[in-house]
């Protein structure tokens, strides 16, 4: 038996490994099984070159758990090690320059990660003692056993092992007993070793017998050694890709498309990326791409490798050229990463362009699901926008699809305003905005359907990208002001009549939480609706952006502001005006007379003050002006009170307001009940 000291004196390497890598302690199993795979693959290479002339036999790697002894064993039939190789690869390289190295890097986890490969030594993250029993493939090699309990000392002695290969026996530490549970090991093997290129077995397959699960004689191999990304696309059928997707994501719908990645210069990259069916909840769908390094699972956090917008995709990427730290879980800065990201972006754009060009009908059928990926990409990646704007689509309210250029050609003659701006009309809910959409169509306008969660920022971007273009929702104004073709004609009503109507309707509008109304009149034709409720495009868009963009919460706190536009051409609005003037004439005439007298005197005083400095105006006249202003306010309030008292009992006014609110989904609760009762009475 040989006893020795690894080289660490005052401090021990293993507590430091635990300290710095504790959050990733479960990866010990991945590292040890990966080492067994490496040893097996190297033996296969030696056999292929003739440097190993023995029988390869069964190369399955076995993982087993002994709960009674508290051990995990990883066994392979790979290269094995001689005593000299143990000394070289375990006792020297791993702990070279330990004293000064640890002194230099003990407080810098990243520095240690940058210098150490974890590999075999990850065993001490979970084990209080590790035994390594091995026999080299070399002829007449002696089996040896290496033992270490995590202290600087180790023992190396001859052992009994009849076959080549290595057994690593971990005596699990008391604070890591979870790892001797079969279910825990099964889950870890499935997570990290599912696609390793050498068979990995964990126990035996089970079958149902005599009312219980019992072991069979067949090994429970947990991995697929030849996953589809290791094969050529020409060898695969659509069903192969779909089956692989179902295996990865059992509860998901069938994918829309997939992209098979296969490049070997200037970097190595293989994989399959899928477009899943998704319409919302971007954040919930991230982290579905699995990153592998030579078929060893690394992580599902692929930021930095895959462009941000493509983190919504599902699938697998495998590359040995991506630099990883000791736990293989965090990317380090490297030029290859950017090259890979650029390549994937181009590959995705080319694939989508190809589908669009070769089968536009299929592309259109899947557009509603693809839209979120493409819009997200155009918003976040300029190079993707340059490619995608050729196949990105607009969908109108009739379900027809157009490229950006096609739609521009469609609407340029009829939807260009007097300033030369191309106006894109859109709705985001056909049912709720049906009347507005219908009115626009009756004018010969086309209306887009923009109901995706990224359409607001897309509209903002397209207004910058598309020359002299503006997007306006169909309910943001009355139809004649959505696309202004010529200067608007003057109001049909005199100012005093507009004031009466505004007062009548303003006073009867309901008090809705965080909602404000502004009443105005507009001649819209006898056949148009008597009242139209609109909302400013700018303010509505800012409020919608506040919901998805940090830093705009100010707009989100502002009340919703609507315009209540009265159609002065409609017979019901005319009737309300005439009835109000008739019913209130006796009370209004003396008040309006007093208002006229006050305004006349106010005019005389202001004319007398023209050209005078403030100190040249008599104090008495200043005081008289203040008194006139006060009396005018009082008389105007008195006039409005008279009109409001009358309007309170005017059922037509209330009915018109409620109809407009109902049409916009704003009539609820008691107000809706009152509307129904009033409707019955009017009938």
C-alpha positions as CSV (number, residue, x, y, z in Angstrom):
1,X,0.0,0.0,0.0
2,X,1.2,3.5,-0.8
3,X,0.3,6.4,1.3
4,X,0.8,10.0,0.2
5,X,0.0,13.6,0.5
6,X,-1.7,15.4,-2.3
7,X,0.3,18.6,-1.6
8,X,-2.2,20.7,0.3
9,X,-1.0,21.6,3.7
10,X,-2.7,24.4,5.5
11,X,-5.9,24.3,3.5
12,X,-7.8,21.6,1.7
13,X,-9.0,21.8,-1.9
14,X,-12.3,20.0,-1.3
15,X,-14.0,22.5,1.0
16,X,-13.2,25.2,-1.5
17,X,-14.8,23.2,-4.3
18,X,-17.9,22.8,-2.1
19,X,-17.9,26.5,-1.2
20,X,-17.6,27.9,-4.6
21,X,-19.7,25.3,-6.5
22,X,-22.4,24.4,-3.9
23,X,-25.2,25.9,-6.0
24,X,-24.3,23.4,-8.7
25,X,-23.6,20.4,-6.6
26,X,-25.9,18.1,-8.5
27,X,-23.6,18.3,-11.6
28,X,-21.2,15.8,-9.9
29,X,-23.1,13.0,-11.6
30,X,-22.9,14.6,-15.0
31,X,-19.2,15.1,-14.6
32,X,-18.4,11.5,-13.5
33,X,-20.6,9.9,-16.1
34,X,-19.1,12.2,-18.8
35,X,-15.6,11.1,-17.7
36,X,-16.7,7.4,-18.1
37,X,-18.1,8.2,-21.5
38,X,-14.8,9.9,-22.5
39,X,-12.8,6.8,-21.3
40,X,-15.1,4.6,-23.3
41,X,-15.0,6.7,-26.5
42,X,-11.2,6.8,-26.3
43,X,-11.0,3.1,-26.1
44,X,-13.3,2.8,-29.2
45,X,-10.9,5.1,-31.0
46,X,-7.9,3.0,-30.1
47,X,-9.7,-0.1,-31.3
48,X,-10.5,1.7,-34.6
49,X,-6.9,2.6,-35.1
50,X,-5.6,-0.8,-34.1
51,X,-3.9,0.4,-31.0
52,X,-6.3,-1.8,-28.9
53,X,-6.7,-5.3,-30.2
54,X,-8.9,-6.8,-27.5
55,X,-12.6,-7.3,-27.6
56,X,-14.7,-4.2,-26.8
57,X,-17.7,-6.2,-25.6
58,X,-20.5,-4.5,-23.8
59,X,-19.5,-0.8,-23.2
60,X,-22.6,0.2,-21.2
61,X,-21.8,2.5,-18.3
62,X,-23.6,1.4,-15.1
63,X,-24.8,3.7,-12.3
64,X,-26.0,2.1,-9.1
65,X,-27.1,3.2,-5.6
66,X,-26.7,1.3,-2.3
67,X,-28.9,3.0,0.3
68,X,-27.8,0.7,3.1
69,X,-24.1,1.6,2.6
70,X,-24.9,5.1,1.5
71,X,-22.9,4.8,-1.8
72,X,-23.2,5.7,-5.5
73,X,-21.1,3.7,-7.9
74,X,-20.3,4.7,-11.5
75,X,-18.7,1.8,-13.5
76,X,-17.3,1.8,-17.0
77,X,-15.3,-0.6,-19.3
78,X,-13.2,2.1,-20.9
79,X,-9.5,2.8,-20.8
80,X,-9.0,2.4,-17.1
81,X,-5.9,3.8,-15.3
82,X,-2.5,2.5,-14.2
83,X,-1.0,3.5,-10.8
84,X,1.3,5.9,-12.7
85,X,-1.6,7.6,-14.5
86,X,-3.5,8.0,-11.2
87,X,-0.5,9.7,-9.8
88,X,-0.2,11.9,-12.8
89,X,-3.8,12.8,-13.4
90,X,-5.2,12.8,-9.9
91,X,-2.4,13.4,-7.4
92,X,-0.4,16.0,-9.4
93,X,-2.3,17.9,-12.1
94,X,-5.4,18.5,-10.1
95,X,-3.6,20.0,-7.1
96,X,-0.5,21.4,-8.8
97,X,1.1,24.3,-6.9
98,X,-1.7,23.9,-4.3
99,X,-0.3,26.0,-1.5
100,X,0.4,29.2,-3.5
101,X,-2.5,28.6,-5.9
102,X,-5.1,28.4,-3.1
103,X,-3.5,31.3,-1.3
104,X,-3.8,33.4,-4.5
105,X,-7.3,32.4,-5.6
106,X,-9.2,31.2,-2.5
107,X,-11.3,34.4,-2.4
108,X,-12.0,34.5,-6.1
109,X,-14.4,31.9,-7.3
110,X,-14.2,32.9,-11.0
111,X,-10.4,32.6,-10.9
112,X,-10.6,29.1,-9.5
113,X,-13.2,28.2,-12.1
114,X,-11.0,29.5,-14.8
115,X,-8.1,27.3,-13.8
116,X,-9.6,24.1,-12.6
117,X,-11.5,21.5,-14.6
118,X,-14.0,20.0,-12.2
119,X,-14.3,16.4,-13.7
120,X,-13.5,13.7,-11.2
121,X,-13.0,16.1,-8.3
122,X,-16.7,17.1,-8.3
123,X,-17.2,13.9,-6.4
124,X,-16.1,15.6,-3.2
125,X,-19.0,18.1,-3.5
126,X,-21.3,15.3,-2.2
127,X,-19.0,12.6,-0.9
128,X,-17.1,12.3,2.4
129,X,-14.9,9.5,0.9
130,X,-14.2,8.5,-2.7
131,X,-12.8,5.1,-3.8
132,X,-11.5,4.6,-7.3
133,X,-10.9,1.0,-8.4
134,X,-9.4,0.7,-11.9
135,X,-7.6,-1.5,-14.3
136,X,-5.9,-0.2,-17.5
137,X,-6.7,-1.7,-20.9
138,X,-2.9,-2.1,-21.3
139,X,-1.6,-5.7,-21.4
140,X,-0.7,-7.1,-17.9
141,X,-1.9,-4.0,-16.1
142,X,-2.3,-4.3,-12.4
143,X,-5.6,-3.3,-10.8
144,X,-5.3,-0.5,-8.3
145,X,-7.4,1.3,-5.7
146,X,-7.2,4.9,-4.8
147,X,-8.9,6.2,-1.7
148,X,-9.3,9.7,-0.3
149,X,-11.5,11.1,2.4
150,X,-11.3,14.7,1.4
151,X,-8.2,15.4,3.6
152,X,-4.8,16.0,2.0
153,X,-3.9,12.3,2.4
154,X,-4.7,9.4,0.1
155,X,-3.9,5.7,-0.2
156,X,-3.0,3.8,-3.4
157,X,-2.9,0.0,-3.3
158,X,-3.3,-3.1,-5.4
159,X,-6.8,-4.3,-5.9
160,X,-8.8,-7.1,-7.4
161,X,-10.5,-6.3,-10.7
162,X,-10.8,-8.8,-13.5
163,X,-11.8,-6.5,-16.3
164,X,-10.5,-3.2,-17.7
165,X,-12.3,0.0,-16.8
166,X,-13.1,2.0,-13.6
167,X,-15.4,1.9,-10.7
168,X,-15.9,5.2,-8.8
169,X,-17.5,4.7,-5.4
170,X,-18.9,7.7,-3.6
171,X,-19.6,7.5,0.1
172,X,-22.2,10.2,0.3
173,X,-21.8,12.9,3.0
174,X,-24.5,13.2,5.7
175,X,-25.7,16.6,4.3
176,X,-26.2,15.1,0.8
177,X,-28.3,12.0,1.5
178,X,-30.8,13.1,-1.1
179,X,-28.5,11.7,-3.7
180,X,-28.9,8.1,-2.6
181,X,-32.6,8.2,-3.4
182,X,-33.2,6.3,-6.7
183,X,-35.7,8.8,-7.9
184,X,-33.2,11.7,-7.5
185,X,-30.5,9.9,-9.4
186,X,-33.0,8.9,-12.1
187,X,-34.0,12.5,-12.6
188,X,-30.4,13.7,-12.7
189,X,-29.4,11.1,-15.3
190,X,-32.4,12.0,-17.4
191,X,-31.6,15.6,-17.2
192,X,-27.8,15.5,-17.8
193,X,-27.1,12.2,-19.6
194,X,-30.2,11.7,-21.8
195,X,-28.3,11.9,-25.0
196,X,-24.8,10.7,-24.2
197,X,-23.1,8.7,-27.0
198,X,-22.5,5.6,-24.9
199,X,-25.3,3.6,-23.2
200,X,-25.8,4.5,-19.6
201,X,-27.8,2.1,-17.5
202,X,-29.4,2.7,-14.1
203,X,-30.7,-0.5,-12.5
204,X,-33.0,-2.8,-14.4
205,X,-36.2,-2.2,-16.3
206,X,-39.3,-3.0,-14.3
207,X,-42.5,-4.8,-15.1
208,X,-45.8,-5.2,-13.3
209,X,-46.1,-8.7,-11.8
210,X,-48.2,-10.2,-9.0
211,X,-49.6,-6.7,-8.2
212,X,-46.3,-4.9,-7.9
213,X,-43.3,-3.6,-9.9
214,X,-40.4,-6.0,-10.1
215,X,-37.0,-5.9,-11.8
216,X,-36.4,-7.7,-15.1
217,X,-33.1,-8.9,-16.4
218,X,-32.9,-6.1,-19.0
219,X,-30.7,-3.0,-18.2
220,X,-32.6,0.3,-17.8
221,X,-30.7,2.3,-20.4
222,X,-31.7,6.0,-19.8
223,X,-30.2,7.6,-22.9
224,X,-30.6,7.8,-26.7
225,X,-27.0,7.5,-28.0
226,X,-27.9,8.9,-31.5
227,X,-30.3,11.8,-31.1
228,X,-31.5,13.4,-34.4
229,X,-29.2,16.4,-34.3
230,X,-26.3,14.0,-34.8
231,X,-27.8,12.7,-38.0
232,X,-28.0,14.2,-41.5
233,X,-31.3,15.9,-42.4
234,X,-31.4,13.7,-45.5
235,X,-31.6,10.7,-43.1
236,X,-34.7,12.0,-41.3
237,X,-38.4,12.3,-42.0
238,X,-40.9,14.8,-40.6
239,X,-42.2,12.2,-38.2
240,X,-38.6,11.8,-36.7
241,X,-38.5,15.5,-35.9
242,X,-42.0,15.5,-34.5
243,X,-41.3,12.5,-32.3
244,X,-38.1,14.1,-31.0
245,X,-40.1,17.2,-30.1
246,X,-42.8,15.1,-28.3
247,X,-40.0,13.4,-26.3
248,X,-38.6,16.7,-25.3
249,X,-41.9,18.4,-24.6
250,X,-44.5,15.8,-23.9
251,X,-47.4,18.2,-23.1
252,X,-46.8,20.6,-26.1
253,X,-48.8,21.0,-29.3
254,X,-47.1,19.9,-32.5
255,X,-44.5,22.5,-33.6
256,X,-45.0,24.8,-36.5
257,X,-41.6,24.4,-38.2
258,X,-38.1,23.3,-37.3
259,X,-34.6,24.2,-38.4
260,X,-31.8,21.7,-38.5
261,X,-28.5,23.4,-37.7
262,X,-25.3,21.7,-39.0
263,X,-22.1,23.8,-39.5
264,X,-18.4,22.9,-39.0
265,X,-16.7,26.1,-40.0
266,X,-15.6,28.5,-38.6
267,X,-17.1,26.8,-35.5
268,X,-18.8,23.5,-34.8
269,X,-22.6,23.7,-34.2
270,X,-25.4,21.2,-34.6
271,X,-28.9,21.1,-33.3
272,X,-32.6,21.4,-34.1
273,X,-34.7,24.4,-33.3
274,X,-38.5,24.3,-33.3
275,X,-41.1,27.0,-33.6
276,X,-43.7,26.1,-31.0
277,X,-47.3,27.3,-31.2
278,X,-47.5,30.4,-29.0
279,X,-49.5,33.6,-29.0
280,X,-48.7,35.2,-25.7
281,X,-46.9,34.9,-22.3
282,X,-43.4,35.5,-23.7
283,X,-41.6,35.1,-20.4
284,X,-43.3,31.8,-19.5
285,X,-42.1,30.3,-22.7
286,X,-38.4,31.0,-22.4
287,X,-35.6,28.6,-21.5
288,X,-36.9,25.8,-23.7
289,X,-33.7,25.5,-25.7
290,X,-31.3,22.9,-24.3
291,X,-27.6,23.5,-24.7
292,X,-25.3,20.5,-25.0
293,X,-21.5,20.1,-25.3
294,X,-20.7,16.8,-27.2
295,X,-24.2,15.5,-26.2
296,X,-23.6,16.3,-22.5
297,X,-26.4,18.6,-21.2
298,X,-25.1,22.0,-20.0
299,X,-28.0,24.4,-19.4
300,X,-31.3,25.7,-20.7
301,X,-30.3,29.3,-20.1
302,X,-29.0,30.1,-23.6
303,X,-28.9,33.9,-23.4
304,X,-25.7,35.1,-25.2
305,X,-25.7,32.1,-27.6
306,X,-29.2,32.4,-29.0
307,X,-30.4,35.9,-29.9
308,X,-32.9,37.1,-27.3
309,X,-36.0,36.8,-29.6
310,X,-35.1,33.2,-30.4
311,X,-35.0,32.2,-26.7
312,X,-38.7,31.7,-27.4
313,X,-37.9,28.7,-29.6
314,X,-37.7,25.1,-28.4
315,X,-35.1,22.5,-29.2
316,X,-31.4,21.6,-28.8
317,X,-28.1,23.2,-29.7
318,X,-24.8,21.3,-29.4
319,X,-21.4,22.9,-29.8
320,X,-18.0,21.9,-28.4
321,X,-16.7,25.4,-29.3
322,X,-18.7,27.3,-26.7
323,X,-16.4,28.2,-23.8
324,X,-17.9,27.2,-20.5
325,X,-16.8,27.5,-16.9
326,X,-16.2,24.7,-14.5
327,X,-19.9,24.0,-13.9
328,X,-20.6,24.3,-17.6
329,X,-23.5,26.6,-16.7
330,X,-22.4,30.1,-17.4
331,X,-20.9,31.4,-20.6
332,X,-17.6,33.2,-20.7
333,X,-16.9,36.0,-23.1
334,X,-15.7,34.7,-26.5
335,X,-15.8,35.8,-30.1
336,X,-17.3,32.4,-31.1
337,X,-20.5,33.1,-29.2
338,X,-21.3,36.2,-31.3
339,X,-20.5,34.3,-34.5
340,X,-22.9,31.5,-33.4
341,X,-25.6,34.0,-32.5
342,X,-25.3,35.7,-35.9
343,X,-25.3,32.4,-37.7
344,X,-28.5,31.2,-35.9
345,X,-30.2,34.5,-36.7
346,X,-29.4,34.2,-40.4
347,X,-30.3,30.5,-40.5
348,X,-33.7,31.2,-39.0
349,X,-34.4,34.1,-41.3
350,X,-33.4,32.1,-44.3
351,X,-35.6,29.2,-43.3
352,X,-38.6,31.5,-42.8
353,X,-37.9,33.2,-46.1
354,X,-37.8,29.8,-47.8
355,X,-41.1,28.6,-46.4
356,X,-42.7,31.9,-47.3
357,X,-41.4,31.7,-50.9
358,X,-42.1,28.0,-51.5
359,X,-45.5,27.7,-49.7
360,X,-47.0,31.0,-48.9
361,X,-50.4,29.4,-48.2
362,X,-48.9,27.3,-45.4
363,X,-46.9,30.3,-44.1
364,X,-50.1,32.4,-43.9
365,X,-52.0,29.6,-42.1
366,X,-49.3,29.6,-39.4
367,X,-48.7,33.4,-39.3
368,X,-50.8,34.0,-36.2
369,X,-48.5,31.6,-34.3
370,X,-45.3,32.8,-36.0
371,X,-46.1,36.5,-35.6
372,X,-44.8,36.9,-32.1
373,X,-41.4,35.4,-32.9
374,X,-41.0,37.5,-36.1
375,X,-42.2,40.7,-34.5
376,X,-40.0,40.2,-31.4
377,X,-37.0,39.6,-33.7
378,X,-37.7,42.7,-35.8
379,X,-38.0,44.8,-32.7
380,X,-34.8,43.7,-31.1
381,X,-32.5,42.7,-34.0
382,X,-31.8,45.2,-36.8
383,X,-30.2,42.6,-39.0
384,X,-33.2,40.3,-38.6
385,X,-35.6,43.2,-39.4
386,X,-33.7,43.8,-42.7
387,X,-34.4,40.2,-43.7
388,X,-37.9,39.7,-42.1
389,X,-39.6,42.8,-43.5
390,X,-39.7,40.9,-46.8
391,X,-41.8,38.1,-45.4
392,X,-43.5,39.6,-42.3
393,X,-47.2,40.0,-42.9
394,X,-50.1,42.3,-42.2
395,X,-53.5,40.7,-41.6
396,X,-56.6,42.7,-42.3
397,X,-60.0,42.4,-40.6
398,X,-61.2,40.2,-43.4
399,X,-58.5,37.6,-42.8
400,X,-56.4,38.5,-45.9
401,X,-52.6,38.7,-45.6
402,X,-50.2,41.2,-47.2
403,X,-46.5,41.8,-47.1
404,X,-45.5,45.4,-46.1
405,X,-44.9,46.4,-49.7
406,X,-48.1,44.8,-50.9
407,X,-50.2,46.6,-48.3
408,X,-48.6,49.9,-49.0
409,X,-49.5,49.5,-52.7
410,X,-53.1,48.5,-51.8
411,X,-53.9,51.6,-49.7
412,X,-51.7,54.4,-51.1
413,X,-54.4,55.8,-53.5
414,X,-57.3,55.9,-51.0
415,X,-55.6,56.3,-47.6
416,X,-53.2,59.2,-48.2
417,X,-54.1,62.3,-46.3
418,X,-53.8,65.9,-47.5
419,X,-50.2,66.1,-46.1
420,X,-49.1,63.1,-48.1
421,X,-49.0,60.7,-45.1
422,X,-50.1,57.1,-45.7
423,X,-52.6,56.3,-43.0
424,X,-52.8,52.7,-41.8
425,X,-56.1,52.1,-40.0
426,X,-56.3,49.2,-37.6
427,X,-58.4,47.5,-35.0
428,X,-57.3,45.3,-32.1
429,X,-60.7,43.7,-31.4
430,X,-63.1,43.3,-34.3
431,X,-66.1,42.6,-32.1
432,X,-65.6,45.5,-29.8
433,X,-64.8,47.9,-32.6
434,X,-67.1,46.5,-35.2
435,X,-69.1,49.7,-35.8
436,X,-65.9,51.7,-36.4
437,X,-64.5,49.1,-38.7
438,X,-67.7,48.9,-40.6
439,X,-67.8,52.7,-41.0
440,X,-64.3,52.7,-42.3
441,X,-65.0,50.0,-44.8
442,X,-68.1,51.9,-46.0
443,X,-65.7,54.7,-46.9
444,X,-63.6,52.3,-48.9
445,X,-60.8,52.0,-46.4
446,X,-58.9,48.9,-45.5
447,X,-58.5,48.1,-41.8
448,X,-55.7,45.9,-40.3
449,X,-56.2,43.6,-37.4
450,X,-53.4,44.2,-34.9
451,X,-54.3,42.1,-31.9
452,X,-50.9,40.7,-30.9
453,X,-49.2,41.6,-27.6
454,X,-46.2,43.2,-29.5
455,X,-48.3,45.2,-32.0
456,X,-48.1,48.5,-30.1
457,X,-44.2,48.6,-30.1
458,X,-44.3,47.3,-33.7
459,X,-46.5,50.2,-34.7
460,X,-44.1,52.6,-33.1
461,X,-41.2,51.1,-34.9
462,X,-42.9,50.9,-38.3
463,X,-43.8,54.6,-38.1
464,X,-40.1,55.2,-38.0
465,X,-39.2,52.7,-40.6
466,X,-41.9,53.3,-43.2
467,X,-41.6,56.7,-44.9
468,X,-44.4,59.2,-44.2
469,X,-46.6,56.6,-42.6
470,X,-48.9,56.8,-39.6
471,X,-51.0,54.1,-37.8
472,X,-54.3,55.1,-36.3
473,X,-56.9,52.9,-34.6
474,X,-60.3,53.1,-36.2
475,X,-61.9,54.3,-32.9
476,X,-59.4,57.1,-32.3
477,X,-61.6,59.7,-34.2
478,X,-64.7,60.1,-36.3
479,X,-64.3,58.7,-39.8
480,X,-63.8,62.0,-41.6
481,X,-60.9,63.0,-39.3
482,X,-59.1,59.7,-39.4
483,X,-57.8,60.5,-42.9
484,X,-58.2,64.2,-43.6
485,X,-58.3,64.6,-47.4
486,X,-59.1,68.4,-47.4
487,X,-59.4,71.2,-44.9
488,X,-62.4,70.7,-42.7
489,X,-65.5,72.8,-43.1
490,X,-66.6,75.0,-40.3
491,X,-69.0,73.9,-37.6
492,X,-72.6,73.8,-38.8
493,X,-73.8,75.0,-35.4
494,X,-73.2,78.4,-33.8
495,X,-71.0,78.5,-30.7
496,X,-74.0,79.1,-28.3
497,X,-75.8,76.0,-29.7
498,X,-72.7,73.9,-29.4
499,X,-72.4,75.0,-25.8
500,X,-76.0,74.0,-25.0
501,X,-75.4,70.5,-26.5
502,X,-72.1,70.1,-24.6
503,X,-73.8,71.2,-21.4
504,X,-76.7,68.8,-21.9
505,X,-74.6,65.8,-22.4
506,X,-71.7,66.6,-20.1
507,X,-74.0,66.9,-17.1
508,X,-75.5,63.5,-17.7
509,X,-72.4,61.5,-18.3
510,X,-71.7,58.8,-15.7
511,X,-68.8,59.2,-13.3
512,X,-66.5,56.3,-14.2
513,X,-63.4,55.5,-12.3
514,X,-60.2,56.9,-13.9
515,X,-62.2,58.0,-16.9
516,X,-62.8,61.5,-18.3
517,X,-65.0,62.6,-21.2
518,X,-64.7,65.7,-23.5
519,X,-67.9,66.6,-25.4
520,X,-67.7,68.1,-28.9
521,X,-69.9,68.5,-31.9
522,X,-69.1,67.5,-35.5
523,X,-71.3,67.4,-38.6
524,X,-71.0,63.7,-39.7
525,X,-74.0,63.3,-42.0
526,X,-77.6,62.4,-41.3
527,X,-77.0,58.6,-41.6
528,X,-74.0,58.5,-39.3
529,X,-74.5,57.6,-35.6
530,X,-75.8,60.3,-33.3
531,X,-72.9,59.9,-30.9
532,X,-69.4,58.4,-31.4
533,X,-67.0,57.8,-28.6
534,X,-63.3,58.1,-29.6
535,X,-60.0,57.9,-27.8
536,X,-56.8,59.8,-28.7
537,X,-54.4,57.5,-30.6
538,X,-51.4,59.0,-28.8
539,X,-52.7,58.8,-25.3
540,X,-54.1,55.3,-25.7
541,X,-50.9,54.0,-27.3
542,X,-48.8,55.6,-24.5
543,X,-51.0,53.8,-21.9
544,X,-50.6,50.5,-23.7
545,X,-46.9,50.9,-23.8
546,X,-46.8,51.6,-20.1
547,X,-48.0,48.1,-19.5
548,X,-45.0,46.5,-21.3
549,X,-42.2,49.1,-21.0
550,X,-40.5,50.1,-17.8
551,X,-40.2,53.9,-17.3
552,X,-43.6,54.7,-18.8
553,X,-45.7,54.0,-15.7
554,X,-46.6,57.7,-15.6
555,X,-48.9,57.2,-18.5
556,X,-50.4,54.1,-17.0
557,X,-51.6,56.1,-14.0
558,X,-53.3,58.8,-16.1
559,X,-57.1,58.5,-16.5
560,X,-58.6,57.2,-19.8
561,X,-59.6,60.2,-21.8
562,X,-62.4,59.9,-24.3
563,X,-64.1,62.2,-26.8
564,X,-67.9,62.1,-26.9
565,X,-68.6,63.4,-30.4
566,X,-72.1,64.6,-31.1
567,X,-73.3,64.4,-34.7
568,X,-74.9,67.7,-35.3
569,X,-76.5,66.4,-38.5
570,X,-78.4,63.7,-36.8
571,X,-82.1,64.2,-36.2
572,X,-82.0,63.0,-32.6
573,X,-79.2,65.5,-31.7
574,X,-81.2,68.3,-33.5
575,X,-84.3,67.2,-31.5
576,X,-82.4,67.4,-28.2
577,X,-81.1,70.9,-29.1
578,X,-84.5,72.1,-30.1
579,X,-86.3,70.6,-27.1
580,X,-83.8,72.1,-24.7
581,X,-84.0,75.6,-26.2
582,X,-87.8,75.4,-26.2
583,X,-88.2,74.0,-22.7
584,X,-85.6,76.3,-21.1
585,X,-86.3,79.5,-23.1
586,X,-88.3,81.2,-20.5
587,X,-85.6,80.7,-17.8
588,X,-82.7,81.3,-20.2
589,X,-83.8,84.6,-21.8
590,X,-83.3,86.8,-18.8
591,X,-80.0,85.1,-17.8
592,X,-78.7,85.4,-21.4
593,X,-79.8,89.1,-21.4
594,X,-77.7,89.7,-18.3
595,X,-74.8,87.9,-19.8
596,X,-75.0,90.0,-22.9
597,X,-75.1,93.2,-20.9
598,X,-72.1,92.1,-18.8
599,X,-70.1,91.2,-21.9
600,X,-71.0,94.6,-23.5
601,X,-69.7,96.5,-20.5
602,X,-66.6,94.2,-20.4
603,X,-65.9,95.0,-24.0
604,X,-66.2,98.7,-23.4
605,X,-63.7,98.6,-20.5
606,X,-61.2,96.5,-22.3
607,X,-61.3,98.7,-25.3
608,X,-60.7,101.7,-23.1
609,X,-57.7,100.0,-21.6
610,X,-56.0,99.3,-24.9
611,X,-52.6,100.8,-25.2
612,X,-52.5,101.8,-21.5
613,X,-50.0,100.5,-18.9
614,X,-51.3,98.8,-15.9
615,X,-50.6,101.7,-13.6
616,X,-52.5,104.1,-15.9
617,X,-55.7,102.1,-15.5
618,X,-58.0,103.4,-12.7
619,X,-58.4,101.0,-9.7
620,X,-62.1,101.4,-9.9
621,X,-62.2,100.1,-13.4
622,X,-59.9,97.2,-12.5
623,X,-62.3,96.3,-9.7
624,X,-65.3,96.6,-12.0
625,X,-63.6,94.1,-14.5
626,X,-63.0,91.6,-11.7
627,X,-66.6,92.0,-10.6
628,X,-67.9,91.5,-14.2
629,X,-65.8,88.3,-14.6
630,X,-67.2,87.0,-11.3
631,X,-70.8,87.8,-12.3
632,X,-70.2,86.2,-15.8
633,X,-69.0,83.0,-14.2
634,X,-72.1,83.0,-11.9
635,X,-74.5,83.6,-14.8
636,X,-72.9,80.9,-16.9
637,X,-73.2,78.5,-14.0
638,X,-76.8,79.5,-13.6
639,X,-77.4,79.0,-17.3
640,X,-75.7,75.5,-17.2
641,X,-77.8,74.6,-14.1
642,X,-81.0,75.4,-15.9
643,X,-79.9,73.3,-18.9
644,X,-78.8,70.4,-16.6
645,X,-82.0,70.4,-14.6
646,X,-83.9,69.9,-17.8
647,X,-81.5,67.3,-19.2
648,X,-81.8,65.2,-16.0
649,X,-85.3,64.1,-17.1
650,X,-84.6,63.9,-20.8
651,X,-84.8,60.2,-21.6
652,X,-83.5,60.6,-25.1
653,X,-80.3,62.2,-23.8
654,X,-79.7,59.3,-21.3
655,X,-80.6,56.7,-24.0
656,X,-78.1,58.2,-26.5
657,X,-75.3,58.3,-23.9
658,X,-76.0,54.7,-22.8
659,X,-76.1,53.4,-26.3
660,X,-72.7,55.0,-27.0
661,X,-71.3,53.6,-23.8
662,X,-72.8,50.1,-24.5
663,X,-71.3,50.1,-27.9
664,X,-67.9,50.6,-26.3
665,X,-68.3,48.1,-23.5
666,X,-68.5,50.8,-20.9
667,X,-72.1,50.3,-19.7
668,X,-72.2,48.0,-16.7
669,X,-73.9,47.2,-13.4
670,X,-76.7,49.5,-12.3
671,X,-76.4,51.7,-15.3
672,X,-76.9,48.8,-17.6
673,X,-80.0,47.7,-15.7
674,X,-81.4,51.2,-15.9
675,X,-80.8,51.4,-19.6
676,X,-82.7,48.1,-20.1
677,X,-85.7,49.4,-18.1
678,X,-85.7,52.8,-19.9
679,X,-85.5,50.9,-23.3
680,X,-88.6,48.9,-22.4
681,X,-90.5,52.1,-21.4
682,X,-89.5,53.9,-24.6
683,X,-90.7,50.9,-26.7
